[in-house]
Amino acid sequence: MTAVEFDAEMDTCGLFCPEPVMMLHNRIKDVAPGKILRVIATDPSTTRDIPRFCQFLGHELVSHTEQDERYIYLVRRGA
């Protein structure tokens, strides 16, 4: 498996809904269109919330993995 590189990172570990998505909404603005933001979370609700965030706001969910009780998302900013 090839690791996907990312351009910025945001750690929301220990935060609960709705904080991770609210932070993502603000942080994605700092990433240039087409670049990838890596999001690390511990809240299981992000497995529902982050894909929906991407779908509704036109961003691409490049990948979602679970590792050591953490959820890791790679989000490519849309236009």
HELIX and SHEET records of a PDB file:
HELIX    1   1 GLU A   19  ARG A   27  1                                   9    
HELIX    2   2 ILE A   28  ASP A   30  5                                   3    
HELIX    3   3 THR A   46  LEU A   57  1                                  12    
SHEET    1   A 4 ALA A   8  ASP A  11  0                                        
SHEET    2   A 4 ILE A  36  ALA A  41  1                                        
SHEET    3   A 4 ARG A  70  ARG A  76 -1                                        
SHEET    4   A 4 GLU A  60  GLN A  67 -1                                        
END                                                                             
